[in-house]
């Protein structure tokens, strides 16, 4: 008589990826950074429903990959390139909101 192996159910294998209801209280905000700006983390590991395509030079892609490897090797932070980009976007938007015309984004794009 063959033995049957018990397998986990779908609820045990898959975690929910939907966004919480707006009626639910949100998570506490991120702590303030040392320079007085609020830290804005990227969206992390959630299912993203929007997509953009960004073209970068080979040097920019290499720098992004080197940053990913440095984060893993020297800081113990294992993330993918998309998460790095989403976090950088969040930081740039927070800097723009806090500093306006003096933000790094305005100064970088005004060249």
VMD Tcl script that draws the C-alpha trace (Angstrom):
set ca {
  {0.00 0.00 0.00}
  {1.56 3.36 -1.04}
  {2.06 5.94 1.65}
  {0.65 9.40 1.11}
  {2.72 12.39 2.03}
  {0.87 15.28 3.66}
  {1.46 18.50 1.76}
  {0.86 22.03 3.07}
  {-2.25 23.83 1.89}
  {-2.35 26.93 -0.25}
  {-2.86 29.16 2.80}
  {0.43 27.91 4.21}
  {2.32 28.40 0.95}
  {1.14 31.82 -0.19}
  {1.10 35.03 1.80}
  {-1.41 37.80 1.10}
  {-0.10 40.46 -1.25}
  {-3.05 42.82 -1.36}
  {-2.78 46.32 0.03}
  {-4.57 47.01 3.33}
  {-7.94 48.82 3.28}
  {-7.80 52.60 3.58}
  {-10.25 52.27 6.49}
  {-7.70 50.26 8.45}
  {-5.16 52.19 10.54}
  {-1.84 52.44 8.80}
  {1.51 51.38 10.14}
  {3.40 53.91 12.27}
  {5.40 56.41 10.30}
  {9.13 56.02 9.93}
  {11.39 57.67 12.50}
  {13.02 60.97 11.65}
  {16.51 60.84 10.18}
  {19.47 62.53 11.86}
  {19.34 65.52 9.48}
  {15.80 66.43 10.47}
  {14.13 64.88 7.43}
  {11.64 62.06 7.82}
  {12.97 58.79 6.48}
  {10.79 57.52 3.65}
  {11.36 53.83 3.02}
  {10.62 52.23 -0.32}
  {7.57 50.04 -0.65}
  {9.63 46.93 0.00}
  {8.47 43.44 -0.91}
  {4.88 43.94 -1.91}
  {3.06 43.26 -5.14}
  {3.30 46.35 -7.31}
  {0.49 47.01 -9.73}
  {2.13 49.80 -11.72}
  {5.17 49.52 -13.94}
  {7.48 51.94 -15.70}
  {10.40 51.33 -18.00}
  {13.55 53.32 -17.36}
  {16.48 53.29 -19.73}
  {19.90 53.65 -18.13}
  {23.41 53.67 -19.49}
  {25.63 50.65 -19.00}
  {27.67 52.65 -16.45}
  {24.52 53.51 -14.46}
  {23.40 49.87 -14.49}
  {26.84 48.75 -13.37}
  {26.81 51.33 -10.54}
  {23.37 50.12 -9.44}
  {24.53 46.50 -9.40}
  {27.68 47.46 -7.49}
  {25.53 49.30 -4.93}
  {23.37 46.18 -4.55}
  {26.44 44.01 -3.96}
  {27.93 46.56 -1.53}
  {24.68 46.63 0.45}
  {24.78 42.85 0.71}
  {28.52 42.41 1.36}
  {29.25 45.34 3.68}
  {25.89 46.07 5.30}
  {24.09 42.71 5.29}
  {21.15 44.15 3.33}
  {20.02 41.72 0.60}
  {17.75 43.62 -1.80}
  {17.08 43.63 -5.52}
  {17.74 46.55 -7.86}
  {14.05 47.47 -8.00}
  {13.87 47.92 -4.25}
  {16.94 50.15 -4.34}
  {15.33 52.28 -7.05}
  {11.98 52.49 -5.19}
  {13.77 53.55 -2.00}
  {15.79 56.17 -3.90}
  {12.57 57.54 -5.41}
  {10.99 57.76 -1.96}
  {14.01 59.59 -0.57}
  {14.06 62.02 -3.52}
  {10.33 62.77 -3.12}
  {10.74 63.35 0.64}
  {13.69 65.67 0.00}
  {11.69 67.59 -2.61}
  {8.72 67.94 -0.23}
  {10.93 69.06 2.66}
  {13.41 71.36 0.90}
  {11.63 72.41 -2.31}
  {13.91 74.42 -4.58}
  {16.92 73.54 -2.42}
  {16.37 69.79 -2.85}
  {18.96 67.56 -4.49}
  {16.38 66.64 -7.14}
  {15.83 70.25 -8.25}
  {19.55 70.97 -8.20}
  {20.37 67.76 -10.10}
  {17.74 68.32 -12.79}
  {18.49 72.02 -13.14}
  {21.92 71.36 -14.64}
}
mol new
graphics top color blue
foreach p $ca { graphics top sphere $p radius 0.5 }
foreach p [lrange $ca 0 end-1] q [lrange $ca 1 end] { graphics top cylinder $p $q radius 0.2 }
display resetview
